[in-house]
Amino acid sequence: LTRPTDYLRAGILRIFEKWTISLKAESFTRVLRSELKGVYPAPDMEKQPCLWINSRYLPDSDVLKDINSLNLGEGLKFQKEPVVFLLDGEKSKRLYENFDLDSQEIQFKEATHGTFINHITDILHLNGEQIDNDIQLIQPEVILDHRSPITIEGNHPVFTGKNVKIEPGCIFLTNDGPIFLDDDAHVMAGAILRGPIALCEHSTIKMGA
């Protein structure tokens, strides 16, 4: 990959956005491969307790409960992979400067739930599920109703952000999932969208698509 794994988008949000919102984190950093250093932000780590997260692991409510129960020196494994662990500031600083997980004395327990990305194509298979999860996470407020000058068929909602432009003749099919139109999205005339789908910020769907 030419970007950090946590920068990949699964559903509406990038992976690092899912975690920072879920944990209400005020700051975060990442361990970068050498070729990505200086390209993507990775602030220096402060010497304070740190929650380490495998960027291929996605948050949900059950995972967050398990994380909140962790003590220093404890962690979670999922499918035998370390996915989350909590270290004090001194150990975190050393690990950040020389990433050698085997040298850390961490008591891991197996997580019985969660979502782990094994292959890049998993993001495609998880897209619909993650759109639903992200909508619950960000709780968008604006919802289109059936009185809008477009055709909406189905029981799932259509969410829109700020400055969204929807031209006449569009058809939104929401029988299988919701539709999310982010800020400054543009849906041109005659486009047909089938949920679950997320049109992210500044994106455009062309006429008749």
C-alpha positions in Angstrom: 0.0 0.0 0.0 1.1 3.6 -0.7 -0.7 4.8 2.5 -1.0 3.7 6.1 -3.6 0.9 6.7 -5.6 3.2 9.1 -6.0 5.7 6.3 -8.1 3.3 4.3 -11.9 4.0 4.1 -14.3 1.3 5.2 -17.8 2.5 4.9 -18.0 6.3 5.3 -15.1 6.9 7.6 -11.4 6.1 7.4 -10.2 3.5 10.0 -8.4 6.0 12.1 -11.5 8.3 12.2 -13.6 5.3 13.4 -11.3 4.8 16.3 -10.8 8.5 17.3 -14.5 9.1 17.3 -15.3 5.9 19.1 -12.7 6.5 21.8 -13.2 10.3 21.9 -9.5 10.5 21.6 -7.9 13.9 21.8 -4.7 12.9 20.1 -3.2 9.9 18.3 -0.1 8.9 16.3 0.9 6.0 14.1 3.9 3.8 13.4 4.8 4.4 9.7 6.9 2.4 7.3 10.1 4.2 6.3 8.8 5.1 2.9 5.7 6.8 4.3 7.5 8.9 7.0 7.1 12.6 6.2 4.2 11.9 3.9 1.5 11.1 6.5 1.3 12.8 9.9 2.8 10.8 12.8 3.3 13.2 15.8 5.9 12.3 18.4 4.6 10.2 21.2 4.3 11.7 24.6 5.5 9.7 27.6 2.0 8.8 28.9 -0.1 5.6 28.9 -1.1 4.7 25.4 -3.7 2.4 23.8 -2.1 0.5 20.9 -4.5 -0.6 18.1 -3.9 -2.8 15.2 -5.1 -0.7 12.2 -6.7 -3.8 10.6 -9.1 -4.1 13.5 -12.4 -2.2 13.4 -14.3 -0.9 16.4 -17.8 -1.8 17.6 -19.7 -1.4 20.8 -18.7 -4.9 22.2 -15.0 -4.2 21.4 -15.1 -0.9 23.2 -16.5 -2.6 26.3 -13.6 -5.0 26.3 -11.1 -2.1 25.8 -12.5 -0.1 28.7 -11.9 -3.1 31.0 -8.1 -3.4 30.1 -5.5 -2.6 32.7 -1.9 -1.6 32.0 0.0 -4.5 30.4 -3.1 -6.2 29.2 -4.4 -6.7 25.6 -6.7 -8.4 23.2 -6.0 -10.9 20.4 -8.4 -11.7 17.6 -7.8 -14.7 15.3 -4.5 -15.1 17.2 -3.4 -11.6 16.1 -2.6 -8.9 18.7 -5.2 -6.2 18.1 -5.3 -3.9 21.1 -3.1 -3.5 24.2 -2.5 -0.8 26.9 1.0 0.2 27.9 2.4 2.8 30.3 4.2 5.8 29.0 7.8 4.5 29.4 7.1 1.2 27.6 5.0 3.0 24.9 7.8 5.5 24.2 10.3 2.6 23.8 8.0 0.6 21.6 7.3 3.6 19.4 11.0 4.2 18.9 11.8 0.6 18.3 8.8 -1.5 17.4 9.5 -4.9 18.9 6.3 -6.3 20.2 7.8 -9.6 21.3 9.9 -7.8 23.9 6.8 -6.5 25.7 5.3 -8.5 28.6 1.7 -8.2 27.7 -1.1 -10.5 29.0 -3.4 -11.1 26.1 -6.8 -12.6 26.2 -8.8 -13.7 23.1 -11.5 -11.4 21.9 -14.7 -13.3 20.9 -16.0 -10.6 18.6 -14.8 -7.9 16.3 -14.0 -7.3 12.6 -10.5 -7.8 11.3 -9.3 -7.0 7.8 -7.3 -10.0 6.5 -7.2 -8.9 2.9 -7.6 -5.5 1.1 -10.7 -6.9 -0.7 -12.4 -7.4 2.8 -13.1 -3.6 2.7 -15.5 -4.1 -0.3 -17.3 -7.0 1.4 -17.7 -5.0 4.7 -18.7 -1.8 3.0 -22.5 -2.1 3.6 -22.1 -3.2 7.2 -19.6 -0.4 7.9 -21.8 2.3 6.4 -24.5 1.3 8.9 -22.0 1.4 11.7 -20.6 4.7 10.7 -24.1 6.3 10.5 -24.7 5.2 14.1 -21.3 6.6 15.0 -21.6 10.1 13.5 -25.4 10.4 13.8 -26.1 12.7 10.8 -29.1 14.9 11.4 -30.5 15.8 8.0 -32.7 13.2 6.4 -34.5 13.4 3.1 -38.1 12.4 3.1 -40.4 11.2 0.4 -41.7 14.7 -0.2 -38.3 15.6 -1.8 -38.4 16.2 -5.7 -36.8 12.8 -6.3 -38.0 9.2 -6.1 -37.2 7.4 -2.9 -38.2 3.7 -2.6 -37.5 1.6 0.5 -37.6 1.9 4.3 -34.0 2.9 5.1 -33.2 6.6 5.5 -31.3 8.9 3.1 -28.9 11.2 5.0 -27.4 14.4 3.6 -24.6 16.7 4.8 -24.1 20.3 4.0 -24.3 21.9 0.5 -25.5 18.6 -1.1 -26.9 19.1 -4.6 -29.4 16.6 -6.0 -30.7 17.3 -9.5 -34.2 16.3 -10.8 -35.0 12.7 -11.8 -32.8 10.9 -9.3 -34.0 7.6 -7.9 -32.8 6.4 -4.5 -33.5 2.7 -3.7 -33.1 2.0 0.0 -34.7 -1.4 0.4 -31.3 -3.0 1.2 -29.7 -0.2 3.2 -29.3 3.5 3.8 -27.9 6.2 1.5 -25.4 8.7 2.9 -24.5 11.9 0.9 -21.6 13.8 2.6 -20.8 17.5 2.5 -20.7 19.1 -1.0 -21.7 15.9 -2.7 -23.4 16.2 -6.1 -25.8 13.8 -7.7 -26.5 14.7 -11.3 -29.9 14.3 -13.0 -31.3 10.8 -13.6 -28.7 9.0 -11.4 -29.9 5.9 -9.6 -28.4 5.0 -6.2 -29.0 1.7 -4.4 -28.2 1.5 -0.7 -26.2 0.8 1.3 -24.0 3.4 -0.3 -21.9 6.4 0.9 -21.1 9.3 -1.4 -18.2 11.0 0.4 -17.3 14.8 0.6 -16.9 16.6 -2.7 -17.9 13.5 -4.7 -20.0 13.5 -7.9 -22.3 10.9 -9.5 -22.7 11.7 -13.2 -26.0 11.9 -15.1 -27.8 8.6 -15.6 -25.3 6.6 -13.6 
